[in-house]
Amino acid sequence: MLRGLSIKNFALIEQLQVSFDSGLITITGETGAGKSLLLGALGLLLGKRADLSSVKDNSQKCVIEGSFAINQYNLSSFFEDEELDYEEETIIRREILPSGKSRAFINDTPVTLQSLAALGEKLIDIHSQHQTLEVTTNDFQFEVLDALASADREIKSYKRGLRLLKEKEKEVDILIANQESFTKEYEYNSFLLKELEEAKLQPGELTELEERYEQLNNIEEIQERLSGSISVVSTEEIGVSDQLNTIKINLSKIESYSSGLKELSERIQSIYIELDDIQVSLVNELESLEADPHQLEQTSQRLQILHNLQVKHKAANIDELIVLKNELNEKVSRTESLSEDIEKLKVEITTIHSQLDELAIKIHEKRKKALPQLVEELENILKALGMPNASFKASLDLQEKYLSNGKETLEFLFSANKGGAYGALKKVASGGELSRIMIAIKAILSRYAQLPTIIFDEIDTGVSGEIAQKMADLMMTMSKNLQVFSITHLPQIAANGQSHYKVYKEDIDHTTVTQLKLLSEEERVKEIAEMIGGKDISDSALTHARSLLKSK
C-alpha cells in the first residue's frame, strides 16, 4: 500500500508531499492540470527509465520518494534474494542528477533499475485505457483463472518439475553429444592408456634407473678406483691410516702441556675415527659391486621405454606421464559409463514426465471447474456495468506438449451483442469494453488474491449515469481488500472516494506549478458540483453533489 509520496523538481511539480490512506482514493482535476505528472513520477519510482527533460530545474536534482506498507505482500524472500534490508515500511527513492544520470534506492540501499522494477510491479498496478490490452493476453487470462481455481500449489510444483525436466533433457543432450565425440577417440585413448599402464610408472623411478645404469655401465672403473683408495688408506707404514695414527700418538703424548695441543689432539682423533669409518665403507662398497650384464641390459631397456614415452607425449618427467595416464583413464571410464548415465537420466526423465502429467491433470480439473464460475461472474459484473449482452465462451484443451503453466490451451472468446459472433477479445472488444472487462476482472481477482495497489487512470472514460455509479460501487467493493486509486472525470466515482485529492495548477512567483491537495468535505462538494455542471456552479449541481457524497 502506498502510504506517502514526495516529489521534488519534477516537470511542473516544484515540491509536493502527500500521505494516503487505505480504501478508495479518488483524484480529480481539469484536463492538463498535471494528473499525468503524478503517474509519470510514480513510473520513475517503479523503475521506468528517466531523462533530463523530466527535470524542472536542470541545475538541481530531481527526487521522487515513496513510502510503502508491504507487510501483507510476502516479500521477505524478494528482499533476501536481492540482499536488501526488509522493512515493513519500505522507502523507495529515485534521483535524477543534473548530469542526467539517475540513481535508485530501496531502504537507502542502491539498486539497479531492474531490481526496482521487479519490486515495483509487486507494489503498484497502473491501468489506463490504452493498457487494457493486457486482458487480451493468454498469460493474463490464465492468471485470472488460476486465482479462482486455487491451483497455486500444483502450478508451482508443475513449474519446478518443468524446470527440472528441461535441465535433465539438456544433460542428456550433452551426454549424447559427448558420447559421439568420446567414442571417436575411445580406441586411440584406450591404446594410449594401455601403453602407459603396462609401463607401470612410478614417481622418482627415472632418477633411480639412471643412477643404476651409470653404476653398472662403469663398474670396472668404480672397482679400480675404490681398490686404489682402500690401498692408499690401509697400506702398512705408508698408508694414510698409519700416518694419521702416528700423528695421533705423538699429539697424545704432549696434549697435557697446553689447551691448544689438547685441541689439536682431539681433532686428529676425530679425523682418524672418520677415516677408519670411510675405510670400512670403501671395503663394503667394493664388496657389494658385481658386474651384471643382464641387469645392465634390463636397466637400459627400461630407460629406453620411459624415454620413448616422454618423447611421444612431450612429457618433462614421469610425474607428467602419470597425470596423462590418469586423464586418459578418466576419459576412457567416462566413455564406458556414458551409456549407463544416459539410460539413468532417461529413467529420471520418464519419472518426471509421469509426475508432470499427473500435476497437469489436477491443474486441468481445477481450472475446468473454475472456468464456468469465472465466466458467470464476469458476465454478471459486465451486465451491471452497462453491457447486458456481454457473453464469453471459454474452453480448455489438453495438449501433448508441456507448456509453461500446464498442458492445456485456453481459448477466451467474447461477444458484446446478443446473437453476435464470438471472437478473440483483442479483435472484437472496443477500448471502452476492454476497460470495463479489466475492471470486472480486477474486481474478481481482489476477492481471490492479494493484489498490489491498483491505480485506474481514467479507465472510466466514456461511461456515465447509472453505469458510472455501478463502476464506483465496484471500485468501492475492491477497496475493501486493497488500496485503489481512481483518476477520474466522473462525479459518481469521485464522490465514492474515502479520500479525495485535487490536482491543479497555480502561478507562484511568475512560475506555473502543479499542486495536489486533499479536499475537505465542503471542497469536495464544490469540486463534484463543478464536475457535474461546469465552472458556473448552480444550486442544483451543489445539491446533486451533496446527495452523491451522502449516498456513498
Solvent accessible surface area in square Angstrom, and as a share of the most:
residue,aa,sasa,rsa
1,M,34,0.15
2,L,2,0.01
3,R,103,0.38
4,G,14,0.13
5,L,6,0.03
6,S,27,0.18
7,I,0,0.00
8,K,96,0.41
9,N,10,0.05
10,F,12,0.05
11,A,29,0.22
12,L,63,0.31
13,I,0,0.00
14,E,93,0.42
15,Q,101,0.45
16,L,8,0.04
17,Q,147,0.65
18,V,18,0.11
19,S,83,0.53
20,F,10,0.04
21,D,92,0.48
22,S,64,0.42
23,G,5,0.04
24,L,0,0.00
25,I,0,0.00
26,T,0,0.00
27,I,9,0.04
28,T,1,0.00
29,G,8,0.08
30,E,88,0.40
31,T,123,0.72
32,G,53,0.51
33,A,7,0.05
34,G,7,0.07
35,K,14,0.06
36,S,82,0.53
37,L,36,0.18
38,L,7,0.04
39,L,26,0.13
40,G,32,0.31
41,A,0,0.00
42,L,9,0.04
43,G,4,0.04
44,L,11,0.06
45,L,0,0.00
46,L,22,0.11
47,G,12,0.11
48,K,131,0.55
49,R,201,0.73
50,A,29,0.22
51,D,78,0.40
52,L,56,0.28
53,S,102,0.66
54,S,27,0.17
55,V,10,0.06
56,K,61,0.26
57,D,62,0.32
58,N,86,0.44
59,S,77,0.50
60,Q,101,0.45
61,K,79,0.33
62,C,1,0.00
63,V,28,0.16
64,I,1,0.00
65,E,56,0.25
66,G,0,0.00
67,S,21,0.14
68,F,0,0.00
69,A,22,0.17
70,I,0,0.00
71,N,84,0.43
72,Q,121,0.54
73,Y,33,0.13
74,N,136,0.69
75,L,10,0.05
76,S,65,0.42
77,S,69,0.44
78,F,25,0.10
79,F,1,0.00
80,E,134,0.60
81,D,116,0.60
82,E,63,0.28
83,E,155,0.69
84,L,17,0.09
85,D,90,0.47
86,Y,80,0.31
87,E,84,0.38
88,E,106,0.47
89,E,84,0.38
90,T,0,0.00
91,I,57,0.29
92,I,0,0.00
93,R,45,0.16
94,R,2,0.01
95,E,8,0.03
96,I,1,0.00
97,L,41,0.21
98,P,58,0.37
99,S,85,0.55
100,G,28,0.26
101,K,145,0.62
102,S,43,0.28
103,R,108,0.40
104,A,5,0.04
105,F,24,0.10
106,I,0,0.00
107,N,22,0.11
108,D,107,0.55
109,T,43,0.25
110,P,97,0.61
111,V,27,0.16
112,T,88,0.51
113,L,39,0.19
114,Q,152,0.68
115,S,16,0.11
116,L,0,0.00
117,A,40,0.31
118,A,32,0.25
119,L,0,0.00
120,G,1,0.01
121,E,124,0.56
122,K,80,0.34
123,L,0,0.00
124,I,8,0.04
125,D,33,0.17
126,I,41,0.21
127,H,3,0.01
128,S,7,0.05
129,Q,60,0.27
130,H,147,0.66
131,Q,70,0.31
132,T,2,0.01
133,L,102,0.51
134,E,76,0.34
135,V,0,0.00
136,T,22,0.13
137,T,63,0.36
138,N,67,0.35
139,D,109,0.57
140,F,7,0.03
141,Q,15,0.06
142,F,9,0.04
143,E,95,0.43
144,V,3,0.01
145,L,0,0.00
146,D,23,0.12
147,A,23,0.18
148,L,14,0.07
149,A,9,0.07
150,S,82,0.53
151,A,0,0.00
152,D,85,0.44
153,R,179,0.65
154,E,9,0.04
155,I,15,0.08
156,K,113,0.48
157,S,28,0.18
158,Y,0,0.00
159,K,83,0.35
160,R,133,0.48
161,G,16,0.15
162,L,15,0.08
163,R,139,0.51
164,L,77,0.38
165,L,5,0.03
166,K,125,0.53
167,E,96,0.43
168,K,38,0.16
169,E,68,0.31
170,K,136,0.58
171,E,76,0.34
172,V,11,0.06
173,D,93,0.48
174,I,90,0.45
175,L,35,0.17
176,I,62,0.31
177,A,57,0.44
178,N,48,0.25
179,Q,48,0.21
180,E,106,0.48
181,S,52,0.34
182,F,33,0.14
183,T,78,0.46
184,K,171,0.73
185,E,76,0.34
186,Y,64,0.24
187,E,139,0.62
188,Y,135,0.51
189,N,15,0.08
190,S,34,0.22
191,F,117,0.49
192,L,14,0.07
193,L,14,0.07
194,K,121,0.51
195,E,51,0.23
196,L,0,0.00
197,E,86,0.38
198,E,112,0.50
199,A,7,0.05
200,K,146,0.62
201,L,15,0.08
202,Q,102,0.45
203,P,93,0.59
204,G,47,0.45
205,E,28,0.13
206,L,37,0.18
207,T,92,0.53
208,E,108,0.48
209,L,8,0.04
210,E,86,0.39
211,E,122,0.55
212,R,97,0.35
213,Y,62,0.23
214,E,100,0.45
215,Q,69,0.31
216,L,23,0.11
217,N,80,0.41
218,N,56,0.29
219,I,14,0.07
220,E,137,0.61
221,E,90,0.40
222,I,53,0.27
223,Q,54,0.24
224,E,128,0.57
225,R,167,0.61
226,L,24,0.12
227,S,51,0.33
228,G,36,0.34
229,S,47,0.30
230,I,27,0.13
231,S,58,0.37
232,V,91,0.52
233,V,12,0.07
234,S,46,0.29
235,T,54,0.31
236,E,143,0.64
237,E,140,0.63
238,I,135,0.69
239,G,1,0.01
240,V,59,0.34
241,S,21,0.13
242,D,55,0.29
243,Q,89,0.40
244,L,23,0.11
245,N,47,0.24
246,T,73,0.42
247,I,77,0.39
248,K,42,0.18
249,I,82,0.42
250,N,86,0.44
251,L,27,0.13
252,S,55,0.35
253,K,144,0.61
254,I,64,0.33
255,E,50,0.23
256,S,96,0.62
257,Y,162,0.61
258,S,53,0.34
259,S,97,0.63
260,G,40,0.38
261,L,51,0.25
262,K,98,0.42
263,E,96,0.43
264,L,82,0.41
265,S,8,0.05
266,E,92,0.41
267,R,141,0.52
268,I,26,0.13
269,Q,75,0.33
270,S,67,0.43
271,I,90,0.46
272,Y,55,0.21
273,I,102,0.52
274,E,99,0.44
275,L,24,0.12
276,D,72,0.38
277,D,83,0.43
278,I,74,0.38
279,Q,42,0.19
280,V,79,0.46
281,S,60,0.39
282,L,31,0.16
283,V,49,0.28
284,N,84,0.43
285,E,83,0.37
286,L,47,0.23
287,E,132,0.59
288,S,82,0.53
289,L,17,0.08
290,E,135,0.61
291,A,63,0.49
292,D,56,0.29
293,P,106,0.67
294,H,126,0.56
295,Q,66,0.29
296,L,42,0.21
297,E,92,0.41
298,Q,101,0.45
299,T,2,0.01
300,S,41,0.27
301,Q,100,0.45
302,R,51,0.19
303,L,29,0.14
304,Q,96,0.43
305,I,84,0.42
306,L,0,0.00
307,H,103,0.46
308,N,76,0.39
309,L,10,0.05
310,Q,24,0.11
311,V,95,0.55
312,K,98,0.41
313,H,39,0.17
314,K,185,0.78
315,A,14,0.11
316,A,77,0.60
317,N,65,0.33
318,I,5,0.02
319,D,78,0.41
320,E,81,0.36
321,L,0,0.00
322,I,34,0.17
323,V,84,0.48
324,L,47,0.23
325,K,51,0.21
326,N,83,0.42
327,E,89,0.40
328,L,9,0.04
329,N,69,0.35
330,E,99,0.45
331,K,81,0.34
332,V,12,0.07
333,S,52,0.33
334,R,90,0.33
335,T,18,0.11
336,E,107,0.48
337,S,41,0.27
338,L,2,0.01
339,S,58,0.38
340,E,125,0.56
341,D,55,0.29
342,I,9,0.05
343,E,99,0.44
344,K,132,0.56
345,L,15,0.07
346,K,88,0.37
347,V,101,0.58
348,E,56,0.25
349,I,21,0.11
350,T,85,0.49
351,T,67,0.39
352,I,12,0.06
353,H,61,0.27
354,S,64,0.41
355,Q,101,0.45
356,L,1,0.00
357,D,52,0.27
358,E,102,0.46
359,L,35,0.17
360,A,2,0.01
361,I,86,0.44
362,K,98,0.42
363,I,0,0.00
364,H,15,0.07
365,E,85,0.38
366,K,74,0.31
367,R,0,0.00
368,K,103,0.44
369,K,172,0.73
370,A,5,0.04
371,L,13,0.06
372,P,84,0.53
373,Q,70,0.31
374,L,3,0.02
375,V,24,0.14
376,E,106,0.48
377,E,29,0.13
378,L,1,0.00
379,E,33,0.15
380,N,82,0.42
381,I,23,0.12
382,L,0,0.00
383,K,97,0.41
384,A,44,0.34
385,L,2,0.01
386,G,31,0.29
387,M,13,0.06
388,P,85,0.53
389,N,59,0.30
390,A,3,0.02
391,S,29,0.19
392,F,10,0.04
393,K,115,0.49
394,A,28,0.22
395,S,45,0.29
396,L,23,0.11
397,D,75,0.39
398,L,81,0.40
399,Q,62,0.27
400,E,161,0.72
401,K,135,0.57
402,Y,53,0.20
403,L,46,0.23
404,S,78,0.51
405,N,22,0.11
406,G,0,0.00
407,K,26,0.11
408,E,1,0.01
409,T,58,0.34
410,L,10,0.05
411,E,92,0.41
412,F,14,0.06
413,L,42,0.21
414,F,0,0.00
415,S,5,0.03
416,A,23,0.18
417,N,101,0.52
418,K,170,0.72
419,G,86,0.83
420,G,29,0.28
421,A,93,0.72
422,Y,76,0.29
423,G,15,0.14
424,A,36,0.28
425,L,4,0.02
426,K,131,0.55
427,K,160,0.68
428,V,67,0.39
429,A,13,0.10
430,S,60,0.39
431,G,39,0.38
432,G,24,0.23
433,E,33,0.15
434,L,10,0.05
435,S,1,0.01
436,R,43,0.16
437,I,0,0.00
438,M,0,0.00
439,I,0,0.00
440,A,0,0.00
441,I,4,0.02
442,K,9,0.04
443,A,4,0.03
444,I,0,0.00
445,L,3,0.01
446,S,6,0.04
447,R,117,0.43
448,Y,85,0.32
449,A,42,0.33
450,Q,93,0.41
451,L,18,0.09
452,P,23,0.15
453,T,0,0.00
454,I,0,0.00
455,I,4,0.02
456,F,0,0.00
457,D,29,0.15
458,E,50,0.23
459,I,1,0.01
460,D,4,0.02
461,T,70,0.41
462,G,78,0.75
463,V,11,0.06
464,S,80,0.51
465,G,39,0.37
466,E,128,0.57
467,I,42,0.21
468,A,0,0.00
469,Q,52,0.23
470,K,80,0.34
471,M,0,0.00
472,A,0,0.00
473,D,65,0.34
474,L,27,0.13
475,M,0,0.00
476,M,44,0.19
477,T,66,0.38
478,M,1,0.00
479,S,9,0.06
480,K,163,0.69
481,N,78,0.40
482,L,15,0.08
483,Q,7,0.03
484,V,0,0.00
485,F,5,0.02
486,S,1,0.01
487,I,3,0.01
488,T,0,0.00
489,H,82,0.36
490,L,22,0.11
491,P,19,0.12
492,Q,26,0.11
493,I,0,0.00
494,A,0,0.00
495,A,0,0.00
496,N,8,0.04
497,G,0,0.00
498,Q,100,0.45
499,S,14,0.09
500,H,1,0.01
501,Y,6,0.02
502,K,48,0.20
503,V,1,0.01
504,Y,63,0.24
505,K,92,0.39
506,E,65,0.29
507,D,109,0.56
508,I,72,0.37
509,D,126,0.65
510,H,194,0.87
511,T,54,0.31
512,T,55,0.32
513,V,4,0.02
514,T,2,0.01
515,Q,41,0.18
516,L,23,0.11
517,K,84,0.36
518,L,101,0.50
519,L,18,0.09
520,S,59,0.38
521,E,107,0.48
522,E,117,0.53
523,E,58,0.26
524,R,8,0.03
525,V,10,0.06
526,K,118,0.50
527,E,12,0.05
528,I,0,0.00
529,A,0,0.00
530,E,31,0.14
531,M,49,0.22
532,I,56,0.29
533,G,49,0.47
534,G,31,0.30
535,K,139,0.59
536,D,132,0.68
537,I,50,0.26
538,S,54,0.35
539,D,116,0.60
540,S,81,0.52
541,A,5,0.04
542,L,45,0.22
543,T,88,0.51
544,H,83,0.37
545,A,0,0.00
546,R,98,0.36
547,S,55,0.36
548,L,19,0.09
549,L,14,0.07
550,K,169,0.72
551,S,84,0.54
552,K,98,0.42
